[in-house]
Amino acid sequence: DAGITQSPRHKVTETGTPVTLRCHQTENHRYMYWYRQDPGHGLRLIHYSYGVKDTDKGEVSDGYSVSRSKTEDFLLTLESATSSQTSVYFCAISEAVAGSLSLNTEAFFGQGTRLTVV
Amino acid sequence: DAKTTQPNSMESNEEEPVHLPCNHSTISGTDYIHWYRQLPSQGPEYVIHGLTSNVNNRMASLAIAEDRKSSTLILHRATLRDAAVYYCILTSAGNMLTFGGGTRLMVKP
């Protein structure tokens, strides 16, 4: 199994509080991603990173920020949690392949963090 | 981003082959076709990917149409552990995976 760990695995927090989720990898992969998954839906990309300090927005980035100060860690922060951010969050990693314009290798996903905002 | 179309659900009998279809008529020349699956309460798991030629690995086979506008994931002998949601995904520049709704595969004993 790829070395990717999400923490915490479960969290309950109150509306308006800040929350930070951590994704840690031991594979030294360049790309890291944060997705959310809501009941009955596929995964939706929140933010991604293509290197240390290099990040970009995905399709559902409002209300979220990210940071990547070192290769192995990618943090997702909810500055002021809302009930609509109750979801399961997945982190993923992948490696870049030189000369390829698109992802040509497998991505590895973490086990997910179940976040409940009450 | 090019999109994919998959049936919402499919059923299969245990130990029989399963063919999961995917349409991607707007695929571009540089898009790879990826398949992932998600078992209940787990993160997605890589199954297979390809560009133009058919691909085989220990989990499955990927058959890609000559015009690349469709593909089929083939599980040669379905087991109960193969019951999952299967996602067909095209990857474009930026190295991102964009998930659609997927196909929920149910395997009957």
gemmi code that builds the backbone of each chain (N, CA, C; Angstrom):
import gemmi

chains = {
    "A": [
        ("ASP", (0.829, -1.204, 0.000), (0.000, 0.000, 0.000), (0.863, 1.254, 0.000)),
        ("ALA", (0.416, 2.249, -0.746), (1.135, 3.516, -0.773), (1.095, 4.161, 0.594)),
        ("GLY", (2.185, 4.884, 0.916), (2.275, 5.524, 2.218), (1.553, 6.846, 2.225)),
        ("ILE", (0.272, 6.819, 2.500), (-0.494, 8.046, 2.592), (-1.412, 7.944, 3.799)),
        ("THR", (-1.344, 8.920, 4.650), (-2.077, 8.901, 5.914), (-2.842, 10.194, 6.083)),
        ("GLN", (-4.105, 10.060, 6.433), (-4.926, 11.234, 6.727), (-5.195, 11.292, 8.226)),
        ("SER", (-5.182, 12.521, 8.751), (-5.536, 12.689, 10.154), (-6.282, 14.000, 10.363)),
        ("PRO", (-7.262, 14.014, 11.276), (-7.792, 12.836, 11.957), (-8.647, 11.996, 11.009)),
        ("ARG", (-9.068, 10.841, 11.434), (-9.950, 10.015, 10.614), (-11.407, 10.418, 10.824)),
        ("HIS", (-11.722, 10.914, 11.984), (-13.077, 11.378, 12.291), (-12.965, 12.654, 13.114)),
        ("LYS", (-13.873, 13.595, 12.826), (-13.895, 14.819, 13.627), (-15.290, 15.406, 13.622)),
        ("VAL", (-15.704, 15.849, 14.800), (-16.945, 16.598, 14.944), (-16.566, 17.976, 15.449)),
        ("THR", (-17.064, 18.999, 14.781), (-16.712, 20.351, 15.166), (-17.956, 21.232, 15.109)),
        ("GLU", (-17.853, 22.389, 15.715), (-19.000, 23.298, 15.727), (-18.902, 24.319, 14.602)),
        ("THR", (-20.045, 24.755, 14.166), (-20.108, 25.796, 13.146), (-19.303, 27.020, 13.572)),
        ("GLY", (-18.517, 27.544, 12.650), (-17.743, 28.753, 12.910), (-16.342, 28.513, 13.421)),
        ("THR", (-16.006, 27.290, 13.748), (-14.664, 27.001, 14.246), (-13.734, 26.648, 13.095)),
        ("PRO", (-12.448, 26.939, 13.243), (-11.490, 26.533, 12.207), (-11.133, 25.056, 12.364)),
        ("VAL", (-10.900, 24.415, 11.237), (-10.549, 22.993, 11.231), (-9.420, 22.779, 10.232)),
        ("THR", (-8.442, 21.982, 10.608), (-7.362, 21.631, 9.686), (-7.246, 20.121, 9.584)),
        ("LEU", (-7.260, 19.644, 8.346), (-7.053, 18.231, 8.055), (-5.663, 18.063, 7.465)),
        ("ARG", (-5.045, 16.964, 7.841), (-3.674, 16.748, 7.394), (-3.580, 15.507, 6.507)),
        ("CYS", (-2.791, 15.642, 5.441), (-2.459, 14.517, 4.584), (-0.951, 14.380, 4.582)),
        ("HIS", (-0.478, 13.204, 4.916), (0.950, 12.949, 4.994), (1.311, 11.789, 4.076)),
        ("GLN", (2.368, 11.971, 3.259), (2.797, 10.904, 2.365), (4.267, 10.582, 2.593)),
        ("THR", (4.609, 9.342, 2.326), (6.001, 8.910, 2.440), (6.551, 8.481, 1.086)),
        ("GLU", (5.835, 8.803, 0.002), (6.210, 8.360, -1.344), (7.010, 9.400, -2.117)),
        ("ASN", (7.125, 10.591, -1.587), (7.847, 11.680, -2.260), (7.217, 12.043, -3.612)),
        ("HIS", (5.890, 11.863, -3.708), (5.194, 12.217, -4.941), (4.998, 13.719, -5.037)),
        ("ARG", (5.042, 14.204, -6.262), (4.959, 15.647, -6.475), (3.545, 16.190, -6.260)),
        ("TYR", (2.545, 15.459, -6.758), (1.187, 15.985, -6.741), (0.417, 15.476, -5.527)),
        ("MET", (-0.325, 16.394, -4.922), (-1.233, 16.032, -3.840), (-2.562, 16.739, -4.053)),
        ("TYR", (-3.641, 16.068, -3.627), (-4.990, 16.546, -3.920), (-5.878, 16.400, -2.688)),
        ("TRP", (-6.843, 17.299, -2.582), (-7.912, 17.147, -1.613), (-9.244, 17.083, -2.356)),
        ("TYR", (-10.027, 16.035, -2.038), (-11.369, 15.853, -2.585), (-12.356, 15.797, -1.424)),
        ("ARG", (-13.600, 16.079, -1.751), (-14.690, 15.809, -0.825), (-15.709, 14.916, -1.515)),
        ("GLN", (-16.372, 14.104, -0.708), (-17.395, 13.219, -1.246), (-18.630, 13.284, -0.364)),
        ("ASP", (-19.746, 13.601, -0.974), (-21.020, 13.687, -0.273), (-21.887, 12.504, -0.666)),
        ("PRO", (-22.835, 12.134, 0.168), (-23.655, 10.937, -0.091), (-24.219, 10.910, -1.491)),
        ("GLY", (-24.015, 9.774, -2.164), (-24.581, 9.596, -3.488), (-23.852, 10.328, -4.588)),
        ("HIS", (-22.701, 10.904, -4.270), (-21.957, 11.650, -5.278), (-20.558, 11.094, -5.447)),
        ("GLY", (-19.991, 11.407, -6.568), (-18.587, 11.106, -6.786), (-17.718, 12.114, -6.059)),
        ("LEU", (-16.431, 11.979, -6.211), (-15.509, 12.889, -5.549), (-15.379, 14.191, -6.326)),
        ("ARG", (-15.289, 15.284, -5.589), (-15.107, 16.602, -6.188), (-13.814, 17.223, -5.673)),
        ("LEU", (-13.038, 17.773, -6.591), (-11.721, 18.307, -6.253), (-11.855, 19.659, -5.565)),
        ("ILE", (-11.171, 19.807, -4.438), (-11.197, 21.055, -3.678), (-9.992, 21.915, -4.048)),
        ("HIS", (-8.817, 21.395, -3.797), (-7.551, 22.048, -4.129), (-6.543, 20.966, -4.475)),
        ("TYR", (-5.494, 21.370, -5.166), (-4.411, 20.447, -5.413), (-3.078, 21.176, -5.371)),
        ("SER", (-2.023, 20.405, -5.275), (-0.676, 20.973, -5.206), (0.222, 20.239, -6.189)),
        ("TYR", (1.033, 21.010, -6.897), (1.971, 20.422, -7.847), (3.412, 20.626, -7.424)),
        ("GLY", (3.597, 20.944, -6.160), (4.934, 21.102, -5.618), (4.869, 21.897, -4.332)),
        ("VAL", (6.003, 21.958, -3.635), (6.048, 22.719, -2.394), (5.700, 24.175, -2.678)),
        ("LYS", (4.767, 24.683, -1.931), (4.249, 26.052, -2.038), (3.501, 26.338, -3.332)),
        ("ASP", (3.290, 25.328, -4.167), (2.543, 25.497, -5.422), (1.190, 24.814, -5.306)),
        ("THR", (0.144, 25.616, -5.269), (-1.194, 25.048, -5.137), (-2.144, 25.748, -6.092)),
        ("ASP", (-3.275, 25.108, -6.338), (-4.285, 25.709, -7.206), (-5.661, 25.223, -6.788)),
        ("LYS", (-6.673, 25.955, -7.248), (-8.041, 25.635, -6.855), (-8.625, 24.549, -7.735)),
        ("GLY", (-9.531, 23.779, -7.102), (-10.322, 22.833, -7.850), (-11.720, 23.379, -8.065)),
        ("GLU", (-12.681, 22.491, -8.281), (-14.031, 22.942, -8.635), (-14.856, 23.407, -7.451)),
        ("VAL", (-14.489, 23.041, -6.222), (-15.285, 23.427, -5.051), (-14.387, 24.006, -3.965)),
        ("SER", (-13.641, 25.040, -4.280), (-12.618, 25.571, -3.377), (-13.141, 26.625, -2.392)),
        ("ASP", (-14.324, 27.172, -2.614), (-14.822, 28.235, -1.730), (-14.936, 27.731, -0.295)),
        ("GLY", (-14.366, 28.510, 0.642), (-14.432, 28.147, 2.051), (-13.284, 27.281, 2.526)),
        ("TYR", (-12.383, 26.951, 1.608), (-11.231, 26.109, 1.929), (-9.929, 26.802, 1.532)),
        ("SER", (-8.890, 26.537, 2.310), (-7.545, 26.948, 1.925), (-6.606, 25.784, 2.157)),
        ("VAL", (-5.458, 25.817, 1.487), (-4.495, 24.728, 1.616), (-3.103, 25.301, 1.791)),
        ("SER", (-2.225, 24.460, 2.290), (-0.816, 24.838, 2.378), (0.039, 23.595, 2.217)),
        ("ARG", (1.188, 23.815, 1.580), (2.144, 22.727, 1.415), (3.545, 23.319, 1.602)),
        ("SER", (4.046, 23.202, 2.800), (5.349, 23.766, 3.141), (6.468, 22.742, 2.955)),
        ("LYS", (6.127, 21.484, 2.830), (7.110, 20.455, 2.543), (6.458, 19.357, 1.716)),
        ("THR", (7.265, 18.601, 1.016), (6.752, 17.633, 0.057), (5.752, 16.670, 0.676)),
        ("GLU", (5.999, 16.236, 1.886), (5.208, 15.154, 2.446), (3.872, 15.561, 3.069)),
        ("ASP", (3.653, 16.837, 3.289), (2.431, 17.253, 3.988), (1.605, 18.242, 3.175)),
        ("PHE", (0.298, 17.984, 3.149), (-0.647, 18.870, 2.449), (-1.809, 19.096, 3.406)),
        ("LEU", (-1.976, 20.329, 3.834), (-2.982, 20.656, 4.840), (-4.192, 21.327, 4.192)),
        ("LEU", (-5.364, 20.912, 4.636), (-6.619, 21.523, 4.194), (-7.238, 22.219, 5.397)),
        ("THR", (-7.533, 23.514, 5.242), (-8.103, 24.283, 6.343), (-9.466, 24.832, 5.980)),
        ("LEU", (-10.402, 24.619, 6.882), (-11.697, 25.261, 6.810), (-11.624, 26.417, 7.801)),
        ("GLU", (-11.591, 27.628, 7.299), (-11.349, 28.788, 8.157), (-12.471, 28.972, 9.173)),
        ("SER", (-13.699, 28.738, 8.737), (-14.862, 28.873, 9.602), (-15.879, 27.835, 9.134)),
        ("ALA", (-15.858, 26.686, 9.782), (-16.627, 25.549, 9.299), (-18.132, 25.838, 9.248)),
        ("THR", (-18.772, 25.336, 8.202), (-20.230, 25.446, 8.069), (-20.819, 24.044, 7.899)),
        ("SER", (-22.109, 23.927, 8.139), (-22.751, 22.613, 8.044), (-22.650, 22.035, 6.632)),
        ("SER", (-22.560, 22.902, 5.632), (-22.451, 22.410, 4.250), (-21.093, 21.764, 3.974)),
        ("GLN", (-20.171, 21.917, 4.891), (-18.863, 21.293, 4.735), (-18.780, 19.939, 5.449)),
        ("THR", (-19.883, 19.505, 5.993), (-19.971, 18.136, 6.503), (-19.817, 17.197, 5.320)),
        ("SER", (-18.813, 16.323, 5.388), (-18.495, 15.506, 4.226), (-17.409, 14.503, 4.600)),
        ("VAL", (-17.080, 13.651, 3.657), (-15.899, 12.798, 3.788), (-14.833, 13.373, 2.873)),
        ("TYR", (-13.671, 13.603, 3.438), (-12.573, 14.226, 2.703), (-11.502, 13.195, 2.398)),
        ("PHE", (-11.086, 13.163, 1.134), (-10.044, 12.248, 0.706), (-8.842, 13.023, 0.185)),
        ("CYS", (-7.698, 12.546, 0.574), (-6.437, 13.045, 0.041), (-5.926, 12.041, -0.972)),
        ("ALA", (-5.236, 12.533, -1.985), (-4.638, 11.648, -2.976), (-3.261, 12.171, -3.359)),
        ("ILE", (-2.439, 11.264, -3.864), (-1.107, 11.641, -4.322), (-0.852, 10.994, -5.681)),
        ("SER", (-0.017, 11.651, -6.482), (0.402, 11.043, -7.735), (1.758, 11.619, -8.119)),
        ("GLU", (2.404, 10.916, -9.011), (3.721, 11.349, -9.451), (3.613, 11.910, -10.858)),
        ("ALA", (4.409, 12.890, -11.119), (4.444, 13.450, -12.462), (5.329, 12.573, -13.332)),
        ("VAL", (4.968, 12.466, -14.590), (5.777, 11.711, -15.538), (6.327, 12.688, -16.554)),
        ("ALA", (7.621, 12.752, -16.667), (8.252, 13.710, -17.567), (7.789, 13.474, -18.997)),
        ("GLY", (7.453, 14.549, -19.670), (7.052, 14.449, -21.062), (5.587, 14.153, -21.276)),
        ("SER", (4.844, 13.939, -20.205), (3.430, 13.639, -20.354), (2.598, 14.858, -19.983)),
        ("LEU", (1.628, 15.168, -20.825), (0.781, 16.319, -20.548), (-0.303, 16.012, -19.528)),
        ("SER", (-0.618, 14.769, -19.376), (-1.681, 14.409, -18.438), (-1.238, 13.225, -17.598)),
        ("LEU", (-2.032, 12.952, -16.578), (-1.654, 11.935, -15.605), (-1.494, 10.582, -16.258)),
        ("ASN", (-0.320, 10.047, -16.170), (-0.002, 8.782, -16.816), (0.400, 7.721, -15.800)),
        ("THR", (0.130, 7.985, -14.547), (0.422, 6.983, -13.524), (-0.770, 6.892, -12.592)),
        ("GLU", (-0.738, 5.900, -11.735), (-1.863, 5.738, -10.832), (-1.774, 6.742, -9.692)),
        ("ALA", (-2.925, 7.139, -9.222), (-3.019, 7.974, -8.030), (-3.386, 7.077, -6.852)),
        ("PHE", (-2.917, 7.466, -5.692), (-3.197, 6.704, -4.478), (-4.029, 7.576, -3.547)),
        ("PHE", (-5.046, 6.978, -2.973), (-5.953, 7.720, -2.109), (-5.810, 7.273, -0.657)),
        ("GLY", (-6.015, 8.245, 0.222), (-6.074, 7.916, 1.637), (-7.407, 7.282, 1.997)),
        ("GLN", (-7.545, 6.936, 3.278), (-8.752, 6.263, 3.758), (-9.883, 7.219, 4.072)),
        ("GLY", (-9.607, 8.497, 4.043), (-10.667, 9.471, 4.228), (-10.767, 10.001, 5.648)),
        ("THR", (-11.292, 11.219, 5.754), (-11.599, 11.845, 7.038), (-13.071, 12.210, 7.026)),
        ("ARG", (-13.781, 11.679, 7.990), (-15.211, 12.007, 8.092), (-15.368, 13.213, 9.007)),
        ("LEU", (-15.808, 14.323, 8.423), (-15.968, 15.574, 9.173), (-17.441, 15.906, 9.319)),
        ("THR", (-17.851, 16.147, 10.537), (-19.223, 16.552, 10.818), (-19.196, 17.923, 11.474)),
        ("VAL", (-19.933, 18.861, 10.881), (-20.023, 20.212, 11.428), (-21.430, 20.387, 11.987)),
        ("VAL", (-21.498, 20.620, 13.297), (-22.813, 20.716, 13.949), (-23.121, 22.158, 14.353)),
    ],
    "B": [
        ("ASP", (-13.046, 20.271, -19.561), (-12.535, 18.907, -19.435), (-13.485, 17.942, -20.137)),
        ("ALA", (-12.895, 16.982, -20.819), (-13.715, 15.975, -21.466), (-14.454, 15.174, -20.405)),
        ("LYS", (-15.705, 14.795, -20.714), (-16.522, 14.095, -19.734), (-16.752, 12.664, -20.161)),
        ("THR", (-17.165, 11.861, -19.193), (-17.481, 10.465, -19.453), (-18.923, 10.184, -19.083)),
        ("THR", (-19.489, 9.173, -19.745), (-20.852, 8.730, -19.462), (-20.829, 7.249, -19.146)),
        ("GLN", (-21.371, 6.893, -17.975), (-21.424, 5.509, -17.554), (-22.839, 5.168, -17.087)),
        ("PRO", (-23.237, 3.904, -17.198), (-24.540, 3.521, -16.616), (-24.487, 3.683, -15.111)),
        ("ASN", (-25.623, 4.020, -14.515), (-25.648, 4.229, -13.074), (-25.356, 2.945, -12.303)),
        ("SER", (-25.866, 1.829, -12.796), (-25.674, 0.574, -12.071), (-25.689, -0.604, -13.034)),
        ("MET", (-25.052, -1.678, -12.596), (-25.043, -2.933, -13.337), (-25.037, -4.080, -12.338)),
        ("GLU", (-25.569, -5.208, -12.806), (-25.565, -6.412, -11.973), (-24.774, -7.502, -12.679)),
        ("SER", (-24.165, -8.343, -11.885), (-23.432, -9.468, -12.432), (-23.585, -10.655, -11.500)),
        ("ASN", (-23.406, -11.833, -12.064), (-23.364, -13.037, -11.237), (-21.917, -13.346, -10.889)),
        ("GLU", (-21.757, -13.892, -9.700), (-20.422, -14.256, -9.240), (-19.777, -15.235, -10.210)),
        ("GLU", (-18.480, -15.039, -10.436), (-17.654, -15.893, -11.284), (-17.957, -15.758, -12.767)),
        ("GLU", (-18.753, -14.780, -13.142), (-18.976, -14.494, -14.552), (-18.233, -13.228, -14.948)),
        ("PRO", (-17.910, -13.057, -16.235), (-17.229, -11.831, -16.657), (-18.177, -10.638, -16.601)),
        ("VAL", (-17.600, -9.482, -16.386), (-18.360, -8.240, -16.332), (-17.726, -7.247, -17.288)),
        ("HIS", (-18.571, -6.613, -18.087), (-18.101, -5.586, -19.011), (-18.736, -4.254, -18.612)),
        ("LEU", (-17.910, -3.338, -18.148), (-18.402, -2.030, -17.710), (-18.081, -0.998, -18.798)),
        ("PRO", (-19.120, -0.415, -19.420), (-18.862, 0.503, -20.531), (-18.661, 1.940, -20.082)),
        ("CYS", (-17.972, 2.703, -20.919), (-17.768, 4.121, -20.674), (-17.692, 4.838, -22.018)),
        ("ASN", (-18.492, 5.886, -22.170), (-18.429, 6.709, -23.374), (-17.701, 8.007, -23.078)),
        ("HIS", (-16.829, 8.390, -23.971), (-16.074, 9.656, -23.818), (-15.830, 10.229, -25.200)),
        ("SER", (-16.904, 10.701, -25.810), (-16.855, 11.120, -27.215), (-16.032, 12.387, -27.438)),
        ("THR", (-15.782, 13.173, -26.379), (-15.024, 14.421, -26.550), (-13.577, 14.276, -26.090)),
        ("ILE", (-13.107, 13.071, -26.013), (-11.743, 12.826, -25.562), (-10.737, 13.499, -26.489)),
        ("SER", (-9.667, 14.037, -25.900), (-8.628, 14.659, -26.717), (-7.457, 13.685, -26.875)),
        ("GLY", (-6.571, 14.025, -27.766), (-5.473, 13.114, -28.084), (-4.525, 12.825, -26.944)),
        ("THR", (-4.461, 13.730, -25.964), (-3.525, 13.538, -24.856), (-4.188, 12.998, -23.595)),
        ("ASP", (-5.489, 12.771, -23.639), (-6.192, 12.262, -22.446), (-5.922, 10.775, -22.255)),
        ("TYR", (-5.560, 10.419, -21.041), (-5.497, 9.018, -20.674), (-6.850, 8.591, -20.106)),
        ("ILE", (-7.189, 7.337, -20.274), (-8.417, 6.768, -19.725), (-8.044, 5.975, -18.481)),
        ("HIS", (-8.596, 6.400, -17.357), (-8.322, 5.739, -16.081), (-9.598, 5.104, -15.563)),
        ("TRP", (-9.427, 4.015, -14.831), (-10.525, 3.413, -14.093), (-10.106, 3.261, -12.635)),
        ("TYR", (-10.993, 3.711, -11.770), (-10.830, 3.531, -10.336), (-12.093, 2.877, -9.799)),
        ("ARG", (-11.967, 2.249, -8.662), (-13.153, 1.722, -8.009), (-13.125, 2.114, -6.541)),
        ("GLN", (-14.309, 2.188, -5.982), (-14.428, 2.568, -4.578), (-15.328, 1.560, -3.864)),
        ("LEU", (-14.720, 0.829, -2.965), (-15.482, -0.092, -2.145), (-16.139, 0.687, -1.015)),
        ("PRO", (-17.185, 0.140, -0.420), (-17.890, 0.868, 0.650), (-16.947, 1.304, 1.765)),
        ("SER", (-17.076, 2.547, 2.153), (-16.320, 3.133, 3.269), (-14.815, 3.147, 3.051)),
        ("GLN", (-14.388, 3.147, 1.794), (-12.956, 3.219, 1.506), (-12.677, 4.320, 0.495)),
        ("GLY", (-11.403, 4.674, 0.381), (-10.990, 5.601, -0.654), (-10.928, 4.900, -1.990)),
        ("PRO", (-10.973, 5.666, -3.089), (-10.867, 5.050, -4.416), (-9.566, 4.277, -4.569)),
        ("GLU", (-9.639, 3.263, -5.407), (-8.513, 2.376, -5.642), (-8.269, 2.300, -7.141)),
        ("TYR", (-7.027, 2.462, -7.549), (-6.679, 2.380, -8.966), (-6.959, 0.987, -9.505)),
        ("VAL", (-7.510, 0.937, -10.720), (-7.735, -0.354, -11.372), (-6.818, -0.502, -12.580)),
        ("ILE", (-6.908, 0.441, -13.509), (-6.151, 0.310, -14.749), (-6.195, 1.630, -15.491)),
        ("HIS", (-5.280, 1.852, -16.419), (-5.377, 3.005, -17.294), (-4.709, 2.698, -18.628)),
        ("GLY", (-5.079, 3.490, -19.639), (-4.496, 3.301, -20.953), (-4.668, 4.537, -21.814)),
        ("LEU", (-4.003, 4.543, -22.952), (-4.071, 5.678, -23.875), (-4.749, 5.279, -25.183)),
        ("THR", (-4.173, 4.314, -25.889), (-4.740, 3.893, -27.161), (-4.893, 2.372, -27.250)),
        ("SER", (-3.937, 1.657, -26.749), (-3.960, 0.197, -26.867), (-4.674, -0.442, -25.687)),
        ("ASN", (-5.188, -1.636, -25.927), (-5.796, -2.395, -24.836), (-4.735, -2.731, -23.788)),
        ("VAL", (-5.166, -2.804, -22.541), (-4.252, -3.011, -21.427), (-4.774, -4.129, -20.549)),
        ("ASN", (-3.848, -4.895, -20.010), (-4.210, -5.953, -19.065), (-3.355, -5.813, -17.818)),
        ("ASN", (-3.953, -6.065, -16.675), (-3.170, -6.222, -15.462), (-3.841, -7.286, -14.604)),
        ("ARG", (-3.339, -7.446, -13.386), (-3.837, -8.557, -12.567), (-5.283, -8.354, -12.133)),
        ("MET", (-5.745, -7.109, -12.163), (-7.108, -6.838, -11.709), (-8.131, -6.926, -12.824)),
        ("ALA", (-7.758, -6.425, -14.015), (-8.766, -6.259, -15.055), (-8.102, -6.066, -16.413)),
        ("SER", (-8.951, -5.927, -17.427), (-8.504, -5.551, -18.768), (-9.240, -4.301, -19.184)),
        ("LEU", (-8.586, -3.500, -19.988), (-9.185, -2.286, -20.526), (-9.161, -2.383, -22.040)),
        ("ALA", (-10.360, -2.350, -22.621), (-10.488, -2.374, -24.064), (-10.864, -0.975, -24.525)),
        ("ILE", (-10.054, -0.409, -25.412), (-10.263, 0.956, -25.890), (-10.650, 0.908, -27.355)),
        ("ALA", (-11.735, 1.575, -27.693), (-12.187, 1.605, -29.077), (-11.143, 2.265, -29.966)),
        ("GLU", (-11.162, 1.897, -31.231), (-10.148, 2.412, -32.148), (-10.205, 3.939, -32.250)),
        ("ASP", (-11.408, 4.505, -32.211), (-11.545, 5.966, -32.273), (-11.406, 6.613, -30.896)),
        ("ARG", (-11.205, 5.814, -29.876), (-11.019, 6.247, -28.483), (-12.235, 6.948, -27.887)),
        ("LYS", (-13.377, 6.846, -28.500), (-14.556, 7.525, -27.977), (-15.296, 6.673, -26.963)),
        ("SER", (-14.859, 5.477, -26.756), (-15.452, 4.636, -25.720), (-14.414, 3.627, -25.249)),
        ("SER", (-14.680, 3.082, -24.079), (-13.804, 2.043, -23.535), (-14.640, 1.113, -22.676)),
        ("THR", (-14.091, -0.046, -22.386), (-14.787, -1.041, -21.575), (-13.815, -1.637, -20.566)),
        ("LEU", (-14.209, -1.617, -19.324), (-13.440, -2.296, -18.287), (-13.980, -3.707, -18.174)),
        ("ILE", (-13.093, -4.678, -18.220), (-13.494, -6.077, -18.177), (-12.934, -6.725, -16.918)),
        ("LEU", (-13.850, -7.202, -16.085), (-13.460, -8.045, -14.953), (-13.713, -9.474, -15.392)),
        ("HIS", (-12.704, -10.293, -15.411), (-12.828, -11.597, -16.061), (-13.690, -12.578, -15.281)),
        ("ARG", (-13.616, -12.508, -13.969), (-14.454, -13.360, -13.125), (-14.846, -12.564, -11.898)),
        ("ALA", (-16.051, -12.069, -11.900), (-16.485, -11.210, -10.793), (-16.568, -12.019, -9.498)),
        ("THR", (-16.125, -11.406, -8.433), (-16.294, -11.975, -7.102), (-17.116, -10.990, -6.269)),
        ("LEU", (-17.565, -11.453, -5.132), (-18.354, -10.588, -4.262), (-17.546, -9.368, -3.843)),
        ("ARG", (-16.220, -9.518, -3.762), (-15.366, -8.405, -3.353), (-15.228, -7.351, -4.437)),
        ("ASP", (-15.716, -7.656, -5.642), (-15.665, -6.664, -6.725), (-16.859, -5.717, -6.707)),
        ("ALA", (-17.793, -5.949, -5.809), (-18.934, -5.040, -5.692), (-18.440, -3.679, -5.212)),
        ("ALA", (-18.640, -2.671, -6.054), (-18.078, -1.343, -5.775), (-18.651, -0.360, -6.781)),
        ("VAL", (-18.292, 0.904, -6.625), (-18.595, 1.902, -7.638), (-17.351, 2.049, -8.506)),
        ("TYR", (-17.529, 1.916, -9.814), (-16.430, 1.991, -10.752), (-16.494, 3.318, -11.505)),
        ("TYR", (-15.385, 4.026, -11.485), (-15.314, 5.336, -12.116), (-14.404, 5.281, -13.339)),
        ("CYS", (-14.924, 5.777, -14.444), (-14.153, 5.955, -15.666), (-13.774, 7.429, -15.741)),
        ("ILE", (-12.498, 7.728, -15.863), (-12.033, 9.110, -15.750), (-11.037, 9.406, -16.859)),
        ("LEU", (-11.181, 10.567, -17.452), (-10.183, 11.048, -18.405), (-9.280, 12.046, -17.702)),
        ("THR", (-7.989, 11.925, -17.917), (-7.071, 12.880, -17.313), (-6.543, 13.816, -18.378)),
        ("SER", (-6.523, 15.083, -18.021), (-6.100, 16.103, -18.961), (-4.899, 16.828, -18.392)),
        ("ALA", (-4.480, 17.843, -19.077), (-3.331, 18.617, -18.613), (-3.593, 19.131, -17.206)),
        ("GLY", (-2.620, 19.038, -16.352), (-2.773, 19.453, -14.964), (-2.776, 18.280, -14.026)),
        ("ASN", (-2.741, 17.071, -14.586), (-2.623, 15.876, -13.755), (-3.742, 15.732, -12.741)),
        ("MET", (-4.954, 16.058, -13.146), (-6.076, 15.937, -12.228), (-7.016, 14.824, -12.645)),
        ("LEU", (-7.604, 14.208, -11.658), (-8.659, 13.227, -11.874), (-9.995, 13.895, -11.572)),
        ("THR", (-10.876, 13.944, -12.564), (-12.212, 14.514, -12.363), (-13.218, 13.378, -12.371)),
        ("PHE", (-13.840, 13.146, -11.211), (-14.754, 12.019, -11.056), (-16.158, 12.382, -11.511)),
        ("GLY", (-16.813, 11.428, -12.154), (-18.233, 11.534, -12.448), (-19.002, 10.687, -11.450)),
        ("GLY", (-20.187, 10.256, -11.853), (-21.034, 9.490, -10.949), (-20.667, 8.025, -10.817)),
        ("GLY", (-19.998, 7.480, -11.828), (-19.589, 6.089, -11.767), (-20.718, 5.103, -11.978)),
        ("THR", (-20.344, 3.823, -12.028), (-21.292, 2.713, -12.146), (-21.229, 1.873, -10.884)),
        ("ARG", (-22.361, 1.690, -10.265), (-22.404, 0.822, -9.091), (-22.576, -0.608, -9.559)),
        ("LEU", (-21.592, -1.453, -9.314), (-21.640, -2.855, -9.701), (-22.099, -3.702, -8.527)),
        ("MET", (-23.154, -4.446, -8.766), (-23.647, -5.387, -7.757), (-23.354, -6.799, -8.246)),
        ("VAL", (-22.811, -7.612, -7.389), (-22.450, -8.977, -7.729), (-23.311, -9.936, -6.912)),
        ("LYS", (-24.033, -10.777, -7.631), (-24.929, -11.724, -6.972), (-24.259, -13.084, -6.827)),
        ("PRO", (-24.422, -13.682, -5.651), (-23.813, -15.020, -5.458), (-24.514, -16.078, -6.313)),
    ],
}
model = gemmi.Model(1)
for chain_id, residues in chains.items():
    chain = gemmi.Chain(chain_id)
    for i, (resn, *xyz) in enumerate(residues, 1):
        res = gemmi.Residue()
        res.name, res.seqid = resn, gemmi.SeqId(i, " ")
        for name, pos in zip(("N", "CA", "C"), xyz):
            atom = gemmi.Atom()
            atom.name, atom.element = name, gemmi.Element(name[0])
            atom.pos, atom.b_iso = gemmi.Position(*pos), 0.0
            res.add_atom(atom)
        chain.add_residue(res)
    model.add_chain(chain)
structure = gemmi.Structure()
structure.add_model(model)
structure.setup_entities()
